[in-house]
């Protein structure tokens, strides 16, 4: 059911207006926490805090965890020390670490003493990892077992630990120094003999990440190997947390948003779900730098056209087909760049595959050039019969010049769309930055040069 339906929001507001706290409690227990968080996002902080305050403590923390981080920080700043400490204690470790990093220094210093020592140390440790690393998105809420336990003892341990753990389907086997030895699934333990040792039934070939690894690379591991969680180890190979599939989905969404915005030459922070919350001025600043710079670079196109002004005046048919050539080059270049950027992002290719990629794109571009060049020649022959063409130049020859220029533009634009992202990756830059507006500007400039040079060589104008 869509809880953000205006009727449901009105109903919740009426409960608040009449201080019907029992109904609020029942209301929170009747819907999924994510749906309630979605509804509360439209409430003032003061009213949202009242709703959370009258939900059962674990449920209130779960609802709060589904709110956007900026909303969480805003609500937390208005809570009492006791309420905020209680909320942090109930939140998943990774979510409370994220919230802690959003708090002001004063609020951090105020709330930490109110937490248990274990929770304080856990928050400090998780909050210390650099943004963008796996350590910054992992949770310390995992289950671990000793290799010496029997399957029966392991199941008993997990039964006791299950209520406080994010997932117990994968349980990690560690030694006394918490070094990762292997893992067992819940299915492994249930189907094993009761007296079988965990060390004998565990899987020793463990896929893992390190705390300093890039978060997207770790998310891609979860995606590639269909994992529910990925163990995370430190420099000493000790298990310090797990990266769960739901957090991996959030990371991939964030990285996809970043790539899409960079493809459009948008700078600044790249976060999912913040479009309406971001002020128009910030959107303007994020877009203006690249667009203004590329517009200035685009003046070169004007210089090229001006230098071939005599050719245009002598043969106006060239002006009629100039947009077609420019658009076709931009489209084919963008297609090539998009495919290559995606392949780079998914680690399907790397800069060392440059020649293989260029050879493949060359074959594709030649086929496209033959089709599009032929179509453009037919277009000139059928649509430009009445156009004013100088004496000594046939319509077929003019069509051939335009078709040849378009075909050559398709080939060069396709190769440029492939090589620019690969070059950016080689230089350790973000390939997405050069893949759209920057490419379009480059293709426009080269396209005009190819177009007018071809006309001059073939038609002699």
FISE-999543 format. One record per residue (C-alpha): residue in three letters; x, y, z. Coordinates in steps of 0.05 Angstrom, whole numbers, m for minus. Example, Ala and Ser with C-alpha at 12.3 -4.5 7.8 and 13.67 -1.06 7.14 Angstrom:
residues 2
<res:ala | x:246 | y:m90 | z:156>
<res:ser | x:273 | y:m21 | z:143>
end
This chain:
residues 461
<res:unk | x:0 | y:0 | z:0>
<res:unk | x:25 | y:70 | z:m17>
<res:unk | x:31 | y:104 | z:51>
<res:unk | x:50 | y:170 | z:18>
<res:unk | x:m22 | y:175 | z:m7>
<res:unk | x:m49 | y:243 | z:18>
<res:unk | x:m105 | y:208 | z:55>
<res:unk | x:m56 | y:168 | z:97>
<res:unk | x:m15 | y:231 | z:113>
<res:unk | x:m79 | y:268 | z:133>
<res:unk | x:m97 | y:209 | z:178>
<res:unk | x:m29 | y:212 | z:212>
<res:unk | x:m34 | y:287 | z:221>
<res:unk | x:m102 | y:279 | z:255>
<res:unk | x:m72 | y:229 | z:304>
<res:unk | x:m17 | y:280 | z:320>
<res:unk | x:m68 | y:336 | z:328>
<res:unk | x:m109 | y:296 | z:377>
<res:unk | x:m47 | y:267 | z:413>
<res:unk | x:m73 | y:197 | z:398>
<res:unk | x:m7 | y:164 | z:413>
<res:unk | x:m35 | y:93 | z:417>
<res:unk | x:m62 | y:100 | z:346>
<res:unk | x:6 | y:127 | z:323>
<res:unk | x:39 | y:66 | z:354>
<res:unk | x:m9 | y:20 | z:318>
<res:unk | x:0 | y:59 | z:254>
<res:unk | x:75 | y:49 | z:256>
<res:unk | x:67 | y:m25 | z:267>
<res:unk | x:19 | y:m32 | z:209>
<res:unk | x:65 | y:m11 | z:153>
<res:unk | x:136 | y:m25 | z:129>
<res:unk | x:187 | y:22 | z:162>
<res:unk | x:210 | y:47 | z:93>
<res:unk | x:139 | y:68 | z:77>
<res:unk | x:131 | y:105 | z:143>
<res:unk | x:197 | y:140 | z:132>
<res:unk | x:173 | y:160 | z:63>
<res:unk | x:111 | y:192 | z:94>
<res:unk | x:150 | y:226 | z:150>
<res:unk | x:196 | y:259 | z:100>
<res:unk | x:140 | y:309 | z:86>
<res:unk | x:129 | y:325 | z:161>
<res:unk | x:165 | y:379 | z:201>
<res:unk | x:222 | y:352 | z:244>
<res:unk | x:183 | y:365 | z:308>
<res:unk | x:123 | y:323 | z:286>
<res:unk | x:166 | y:268 | z:257>
<res:unk | x:203 | y:263 | z:324>
<res:unk | x:136 | y:254 | z:360>
<res:unk | x:117 | y:197 | z:314>
<res:unk | x:184 | y:162 | z:323>
<res:unk | x:181 | y:174 | z:398>
<res:unk | x:116 | y:135 | z:404>
<res:unk | x:137 | y:76 | z:360>
<res:unk | x:169 | y:16 | z:395>
<res:unk | x:243 | y:32 | z:404>
<res:unk | x:272 | y:m19 | z:353>
<res:unk | x:218 | y:m1 | z:303>
<res:unk | x:230 | y:74 | z:312>
<res:unk | x:304 | y:64 | z:299>
<res:unk | x:289 | y:23 | z:236>
<res:unk | x:242 | y:77 | z:210>
<res:unk | x:294 | y:130 | z:225>
<res:unk | x:347 | y:90 | z:187>
<res:unk | x:304 | y:94 | z:124>
<res:unk | x:302 | y:170 | z:125>
<res:unk | x:350 | y:210 | z:81>
<res:unk | x:415 | y:226 | z:117>
<res:unk | x:403 | y:301 | z:115>
<res:unk | x:334 | y:291 | z:147>
<res:unk | x:365 | y:246 | z:199>
<res:unk | x:418 | y:299 | z:217>
<res:unk | x:365 | y:353 | z:221>
<res:unk | x:320 | y:312 | z:267>
<res:unk | x:379 | y:290 | z:310>
<res:unk | x:400 | y:362 | z:323>
<res:unk | x:333 | y:374 | z:358>
<res:unk | x:333 | y:312 | z:401>
<res:unk | x:352 | y:308 | z:474>
<res:unk | x:417 | y:274 | z:492>
<res:unk | x:380 | y:215 | z:522>
<res:unk | x:333 | y:205 | z:462>
<res:unk | x:390 | y:211 | z:412>
<res:unk | x:434 | y:161 | z:450>
<res:unk | x:376 | y:112 | z:454>
<res:unk | x:364 | y:119 | z:380>
<res:unk | x:437 | y:109 | z:362>
<res:unk | x:440 | y:47 | z:406>
<res:unk | x:383 | y:15 | z:368>
<res:unk | x:407 | y:34 | z:297>
<res:unk | x:448 | y:m13 | z:254>
<res:unk | x:523 | y:1 | z:263>
<res:unk | x:535 | y:26 | z:192>
<res:unk | x:474 | y:73 | z:193>
<res:unk | x:491 | y:104 | z:260>
<res:unk | x:563 | y:115 | z:238>
<res:unk | x:537 | y:152 | z:176>
<res:unk | x:492 | y:194 | z:220>
<res:unk | x:548 | y:208 | z:269>
<res:unk | x:591 | y:236 | z:212>
<res:unk | x:534 | y:283 | z:193>
<res:unk | x:529 | y:311 | z:263>
<res:unk | x:563 | y:375 | z:286>
<res:unk | x:626 | y:367 | z:328>
<res:unk | x:588 | y:395 | z:388>
<res:unk | x:532 | y:344 | z:381>
<res:unk | x:582 | y:287 | z:372>
<res:unk | x:619 | y:306 | z:437>
<res:unk | x:553 | y:312 | z:473>
<res:unk | x:523 | y:245 | z:454>
<res:unk | x:583 | y:199 | z:457>
<res:unk | x:589 | y:197 | z:533>
<res:unk | x:516 | y:174 | z:537>
<res:unk | x:531 | y:112 | z:496>
<res:unk | x:559 | y:46 | z:521>
<res:unk | x:634 | y:39 | z:512>
<res:unk | x:627 | y:m16 | z:459>
<res:unk | x:580 | y:28 | z:418>
<res:unk | x:626 | y:88 | z:425>
<res:unk | x:686 | y:49 | z:400>
<res:unk | x:646 | y:19 | z:343>
<res:unk | x:621 | y:87 | z:320>
<res:unk | x:691 | y:118 | z:323>
<res:unk | x:721 | y:60 | z:284>
<res:unk | x:669 | y:59 | z:229>
<res:unk | x:668 | y:134 | z:223>
<res:unk | x:744 | y:136 | z:215>
<res:unk | x:745 | y:103 | z:147>
<res:unk | x:754 | y:147 | z:86>
<res:unk | x:692 | y:162 | z:46>
<res:unk | x:686 | y:119 | z:m17>
<res:unk | x:721 | y:60 | z:14>
<res:unk | x:690 | y:m6 | z:34>
<res:unk | x:705 | y:8 | z:107>
<res:unk | x:660 | y:69 | z:104>
<res:unk | x:599 | y:28 | z:82>
<res:unk | x:609 | y:m37 | z:119>
<res:unk | x:573 | y:m58 | z:183>
<res:unk | x:605 | y:m90 | z:244>
<res:unk | x:539 | y:m128 | z:256>
<res:unk | x:561 | y:m198 | z:234>
<res:unk | x:563 | y:m268 | z:263>
<res:unk | x:628 | y:m305 | z:273>
<res:unk | x:645 | y:m375 | z:297>
<res:unk | x:705 | y:m415 | z:319>
<res:unk | x:729 | y:m472 | z:276>
<res:unk | x:729 | y:m519 | z:336>
<res:unk | x:654 | y:m516 | z:348>
<res:unk | x:609 | y:m572 | z:326>
<res:unk | x:551 | y:m559 | z:278>
<res:unk | x:502 | y:m567 | z:336>
<res:unk | x:540 | y:m518 | z:380>
<res:unk | x:545 | y:m468 | z:322>
<res:unk | x:470 | y:m470 | z:311>
<res:unk | x:458 | y:m457 | z:385>
<res:unk | x:506 | y:m398 | z:383>
<res:unk | x:472 | y:m369 | z:322>
<res:unk | x:403 | y:m378 | z:354>
<res:unk | x:427 | y:m334 | z:412>
<res:unk | x:461 | y:m282 | z:367>
<res:unk | x:409 | y:m278 | z:312>
<res:unk | x:365 | y:m223 | z:342>
<res:unk | x:424 | y:m174 | z:344>
<res:unk | x:455 | y:m191 | z:276>
<res:unk | x:439 | y:m162 | z:208>
<res:unk | x:446 | y:m230 | z:174>
<res:unk | x:464 | y:m300 | z:197>
<res:unk | x:456 | y:m336 | z:131>
<res:unk | x:531 | y:m329 | z:122>
<res:unk | x:573 | y:m340 | z:185>
<res:unk | x:647 | y:m327 | z:184>
<res:unk | x:699 | y:m373 | z:216>
<res:unk | x:756 | y:m337 | z:251>
<res:unk | x:815 | y:m355 | z:295>
<res:unk | x:834 | y:m325 | z:362>
<res:unk | x:862 | y:m263 | z:327>
<res:unk | x:798 | y:m257 | z:287>
<res:unk | x:835 | y:m274 | z:223>
<res:unk | x:786 | y:m298 | z:170>
<res:unk | x:792 | y:m373 | z:158>
<res:unk | x:729 | y:m388 | z:119>
<res:unk | x:653 | y:m385 | z:122>
<res:unk | x:593 | y:m431 | z:130>
<res:unk | x:522 | y:m419 | z:108>
<res:unk | x:462 | y:m434 | z:151>
<res:unk | x:445 | y:m490 | z:102>
<res:unk | x:515 | y:m521 | z:113>
<res:unk | x:504 | y:m523 | z:189>
<res:unk | x:433 | y:m550 | z:185>
<res:unk | x:450 | y:m607 | z:136>
<res:unk | x:515 | y:m626 | z:170>
<res:unk | x:521 | y:m681 | z:223>
<res:unk | x:509 | y:m653 | z:293>
<res:unk | x:580 | y:m670 | z:315>
<res:unk | x:615 | y:m647 | z:251>
<res:unk | x:668 | y:m593 | z:264>
<res:unk | x:656 | y:m524 | z:234>
<res:unk | x:728 | y:m525 | z:211>
<res:unk | x:715 | y:m588 | z:170>
<res:unk | x:652 | y:m563 | z:135>
<res:unk | x:671 | y:m490 | z:123>
<res:unk | x:687 | y:m462 | z:55>
<res:unk | x:759 | y:m440 | z:54>
<res:unk | x:759 | y:m403 | z:m13>
<res:unk | x:730 | y:m338 | z:13>
<res:unk | x:715 | y:m278 | z:m31>
<res:unk | x:730 | y:m216 | z:10>
<res:unk | x:748 | y:m142 | z:7>
<res:unk | x:795 | y:m98 | z:47>
<res:unk | x:774 | y:m36 | z:85>
<res:unk | x:813 | y:9 | z:38>
<res:unk | x:783 | y:m21 | z:m26>
<res:unk | x:738 | y:23 | z:m69>
<res:unk | x:665 | y:15 | z:m49>
<res:unk | x:641 | y:6 | z:m121>
<res:unk | x:692 | y:m50 | z:m133>
<res:unk | x:666 | y:m86 | z:m72>
<res:unk | x:594 | y:m76 | z:m93>
<res:unk | x:611 | y:m105 | z:m161>
<res:unk | x:639 | y:m166 | z:m127>
<res:unk | x:573 | y:m177 | z:m92>
<res:unk | x:538 | y:m169 | z:m158>
<res:unk | x:585 | y:m214 | z:m196>
<res:unk | x:585 | y:m272 | z:m147>
<res:unk | x:512 | y:m265 | z:m124>
<res:unk | x:531 | y:m256 | z:m51>
<res:unk | x:486 | y:m235 | z:6>
<res:unk | x:545 | y:m205 | z:42>
<res:unk | x:619 | y:m194 | z:32>
<res:unk | x:669 | y:m201 | z:89>
<res:unk | x:716 | y:m142 | z:99>
<res:unk | x:785 | y:m150 | z:129>
<res:unk | x:839 | y:m101 | z:152>
<res:unk | x:913 | y:m101 | z:137>
<res:unk | x:925 | y:m158 | z:185>
<res:unk | x:872 | y:m202 | z:151>
<res:unk | x:827 | y:m196 | z:213>
<res:unk | x:753 | y:m194 | z:200>
<res:unk | x:726 | y:m125 | z:218>
<res:unk | x:658 | y:m123 | z:184>
<res:unk | x:613 | y:m144 | z:126>
<res:unk | x:587 | y:m107 | z:66>
<res:unk | x:514 | y:m128 | z:55>
<res:unk | x:477 | y:m133 | z:m11>
<res:unk | x:427 | y:m78 | z:6>
<res:unk | x:484 | y:m29 | z:19>
<res:unk | x:517 | y:m53 | z:m45>
<res:unk | x:453 | y:m35 | z:m83>
<res:unk | x:456 | y:35 | z:m53>
<res:unk | x:528 | y:42 | z:m74>
<res:unk | x:515 | y:20 | z:m145>
<res:unk | x:456 | y:69 | z:m149>
<res:unk | x:500 | y:125 | z:m124>
<res:unk | x:556 | y:108 | z:m172>
<res:unk | x:507 | y:103 | z:m230>
<res:unk | x:480 | y:172 | z:m212>
<res:unk | x:551 | y:199 | z:m210>
<res:unk | x:567 | y:169 | z:m279>
<res:unk | x:503 | y:196 | z:m310>
<res:unk | x:516 | y:266 | z:m284>
<res:unk | x:588 | y:265 | z:m306>
<res:unk | x:565 | y:243 | z:m374>
<res:unk | x:525 | y:308 | z:m376>
<res:unk | x:585 | y:348 | z:m350>
<res:unk | x:552 | y:362 | z:m282>
<res:unk | x:601 | y:375 | z:m226>
<res:unk | x:592 | y:377 | z:m151>
<res:unk | x:566 | y:322 | z:m105>
<res:unk | x:533 | y:263 | z:m141>
<res:unk | x:479 | y:236 | z:m95>
<res:unk | x:416 | y:197 | z:m112>
<res:unk | x:349 | y:224 | z:m91>
<res:unk | x:368 | y:296 | z:m75>
<res:unk | x:345 | y:332 | z:m137>
<res:unk | x:286 | y:369 | z:m105>
<res:unk | x:325 | y:384 | z:m41>
<res:unk | x:383 | y:417 | z:m77>
<res:unk | x:375 | y:492 | z:m86>
<res:unk | x:371 | y:518 | z:m158>
<res:unk | x:434 | y:559 | z:m147>
<res:unk | x:474 | y:496 | z:m131>
<res:unk | x:446 | y:462 | z:m193>
<res:unk | x:467 | y:523 | z:m233>
<res:unk | x:539 | y:522 | z:m206>
<res:unk | x:545 | y:447 | z:m218>
<res:unk | x:526 | y:455 | z:m291>
<res:unk | x:555 | y:523 | z:m309>
<res:unk | x:630 | y:510 | z:m307>
<res:unk | x:633 | y:456 | z:m360>
<res:unk | x:578 | y:486 | z:m404>
<res:unk | x:610 | y:555 | z:m406>
<res:unk | x:679 | y:525 | z:m419>
<res:unk | x:653 | y:481 | z:m475>
<res:unk | x:614 | y:539 | z:m504>
<res:unk | x:678 | y:580 | z:m507>
<res:unk | x:713 | y:521 | z:m540>
<res:unk | x:655 | y:518 | z:m589>
<res:unk | x:675 | y:586 | z:m616>
<res:unk | x:727 | y:548 | z:m656>
<res:unk | x:669 | y:521 | z:m697>
<res:unk | x:651 | y:592 | z:m715>
<res:unk | x:722 | y:606 | z:m736>
<res:unk | x:722 | y:545 | z:m782>
<res:unk | x:657 | y:565 | z:m814>
<res:unk | x:682 | y:636 | z:m824>
<res:unk | x:746 | y:611 | z:m857>
<res:unk | x:703 | y:572 | z:m907>
<res:unk | x:655 | y:630 | z:m918>
<res:unk | x:672 | y:635 | z:m992>
<res:unk | x:655 | y:561 | z:m1002>
<res:unk | x:587 | y:570 | z:m969>
<res:unk | x:572 | y:632 | z:m1010>
<res:unk | x:591 | y:597 | z:m1074>
<res:unk | x:552 | y:533 | z:m1058>
<res:unk | x:494 | y:542 | z:m1011>
<res:unk | x:476 | y:468 | z:m1013>
<res:unk | x:534 | y:457 | z:m964>
<res:unk | x:497 | y:497 | z:m911>
<res:unk | x:434 | y:455 | z:m919>
<res:unk | x:469 | y:390 | z:m900>
<res:unk | x:517 | y:417 | z:m848>
<res:unk | x:470 | y:402 | z:m789>
<res:unk | x:459 | y:331 | z:m814>
<res:unk | x:534 | y:317 | z:m815>
<res:unk | x:544 | y:348 | z:m746>
<res:unk | x:486 | y:311 | z:m714>
<res:unk | x:505 | y:244 | z:m744>
<res:unk | x:576 | y:251 | z:m718>
<res:unk | x:553 | y:271 | z:m649>
<res:unk | x:504 | y:212 | z:m646>
<res:unk | x:554 | y:159 | z:m668>
<res:unk | x:609 | y:187 | z:m623>
<res:unk | x:562 | y:188 | z:m563>
<res:unk | x:541 | y:116 | z:m576>
<res:unk | x:613 | y:93 | z:m579>
<res:unk | x:632 | y:132 | z:m517>
<res:unk | x:573 | y:105 | z:m477>
<res:unk | x:589 | y:33 | z:m494>
<res:unk | x:663 | y:42 | z:m477>
<res:unk | x:650 | y:79 | z:m411>
<res:unk | x:602 | y:25 | z:m389>
<res:unk | x:652 | y:m30 | z:m407>
<res:unk | x:706 | y:7 | z:m368>
<res:unk | x:660 | y:16 | z:m308>
<res:unk | x:643 | y:m59 | z:m307>
<res:unk | x:718 | y:m77 | z:m315>
<res:unk | x:703 | y:m112 | z:m380>
<res:unk | x:759 | y:m74 | z:m413>
<res:unk | x:819 | y:m32 | z:m391>
<res:unk | x:867 | y:17 | z:m426>
<res:unk | x:911 | y:m41 | z:m446>
<res:unk | x:854 | y:m64 | z:m492>
<res:unk | x:857 | y:2 | z:m531>
<res:unk | x:877 | y:m28 | z:m598>
<res:unk | x:826 | y:m84 | z:m594>
<res:unk | x:771 | y:m35 | z:m577>
<res:unk | x:792 | y:13 | z:m633>
<res:unk | x:794 | y:m44 | z:m684>
<res:unk | x:724 | y:m66 | z:m663>
<res:unk | x:697 | y:5 | z:m666>
<res:unk | x:731 | y:16 | z:m733>
<res:unk | x:694 | y:m43 | z:m763>
<res:unk | x:628 | y:m19 | z:m735>
<res:unk | x:640 | y:52 | z:m758>
<res:unk | x:656 | y:31 | z:m829>
<res:unk | x:591 | y:m8 | z:m835>
<res:unk | x:553 | y:52 | z:m806>
<res:unk | x:590 | y:99 | z:m853>
<res:unk | x:570 | y:58 | z:m915>
<res:unk | x:496 | y:58 | z:m896>
<res:unk | x:492 | y:131 | z:m873>
<res:unk | x:535 | y:155 | z:m931>
<res:unk | x:491 | y:120 | z:m981>
<res:unk | x:428 | y:147 | z:m949>
<res:unk | x:455 | y:218 | z:m949>
<res:unk | x:473 | y:213 | z:m1023>
<res:unk | x:402 | y:191 | z:m1039>
<res:unk | x:375 | y:248 | z:m996>
<res:unk | x:415 | y:299 | z:m1036>
<res:unk | x:394 | y:268 | z:m1103>
<res:unk | x:320 | y:268 | z:m1087>
<res:unk | x:312 | y:330 | z:m1043>
<res:unk | x:361 | y:379 | z:m1074>
<res:unk | x:342 | y:376 | z:m1148>
<res:unk | x:319 | y:448 | z:m1149>
<res:unk | x:377 | y:476 | z:m1108>
<res:unk | x:424 | y:526 | z:m1139>
<res:unk | x:489 | y:489 | z:m1156>
<res:unk | x:547 | y:524 | z:m1192>
<res:unk | x:560 | y:509 | z:m1265>
<res:unk | x:608 | y:452 | z:m1276>
<res:unk | x:587 | y:414 | z:m1213>
<res:unk | x:535 | y:359 | z:m1220>
<res:unk | x:484 | y:343 | z:m1166>
<res:unk | x:513 | y:273 | z:m1163>
<res:unk | x:583 | y:300 | z:m1150>
<res:unk | x:556 | y:347 | z:m1096>
<res:unk | x:519 | y:288 | z:m1065>
<res:unk | x:583 | y:247 | z:m1066>
<res:unk | x:622 | y:302 | z:m1030>
<res:unk | x:570 | y:307 | z:m976>
<res:unk | x:564 | y:231 | z:m969>
<res:unk | x:639 | y:223 | z:m966>
<res:unk | x:645 | y:277 | z:m912>
<res:unk | x:589 | y:245 | z:m871>
<res:unk | x:620 | y:176 | z:m877>
<res:unk | x:688 | y:201 | z:m856>
<res:unk | x:655 | y:239 | z:m798>
<res:unk | x:621 | y:176 | z:m774>
<res:unk | x:687 | y:137 | z:m773>
<res:unk | x:727 | y:192 | z:m738>
<res:unk | x:671 | y:208 | z:m688>
<res:unk | x:663 | y:134 | z:m670>
<res:unk | x:738 | y:126 | z:m659>
<res:unk | x:741 | y:191 | z:m618>
<res:unk | x:683 | y:167 | z:m575>
<res:unk | x:722 | y:103 | z:m560>
<res:unk | x:792 | y:132 | z:m551>
<res:unk | x:775 | y:191 | z:m506>
<res:unk | x:747 | y:149 | z:m448>
<res:unk | x:805 | y:100 | z:m455>
<res:unk | x:855 | y:156 | z:m454>
<res:unk | x:821 | y:185 | z:m392>
<res:unk | x:824 | y:117 | z:m358>
<res:unk | x:898 | y:111 | z:m376>
<res:unk | x:911 | y:180 | z:m344>
<res:unk | x:872 | y:158 | z:m282>
<res:unk | x:816 | y:209 | z:m297>
<res:unk | x:743 | y:193 | z:m296>
<res:unk | x:723 | y:168 | z:m367>
<res:unk | x:652 | y:194 | z:m358>
<res:unk | x:677 | y:266 | z:m358>
<res:unk | x:700 | y:264 | z:m430>
<res:unk | x:643 | y:220 | z:m456>
<res:unk | x:588 | y:268 | z:m474>
<res:unk | x:591 | y:345 | z:m477>
<res:unk | x:667 | y:347 | z:m485>
<res:unk | x:663 | y:294 | z:m539>
<res:unk | x:606 | y:330 | z:m574>
<res:unk | x:648 | y:394 | z:m578>
<res:unk | x:708 | y:357 | z:m605>
<res:unk | x:666 | y:320 | z:m656>
<res:unk | x:633 | y:385 | z:m679>
<res:unk | x:700 | y:418 | z:m691>
<res:unk | x:731 | y:359 | z:m728>
<res:unk | x:666 | y:348 | z:m766>
<res:unk | x:666 | y:418 | z:m795>
<res:unk | x:738 | y:411 | z:m815>
<res:unk | x:724 | y:345 | z:m849>
<res:unk | x:661 | y:372 | z:m883>
<res:unk | x:691 | y:434 | z:m913>
<res:unk | x:757 | y:402 | z:m930>
<res:unk | x:722 | y:346 | z:m967>
<res:unk | x:679 | y:396 | z:m1005>
<res:unk | x:740 | y:436 | z:m1025>
<res:unk | x:780 | y:375 | z:m1048>
<res:unk | x:723 | y:341 | z:m1086>
<res:unk | x:684 | y:401 | z:m1112>
<res:unk | x:740 | y:451 | z:m1116>
<res:unk | x:699 | y:506 | z:m1082>
end
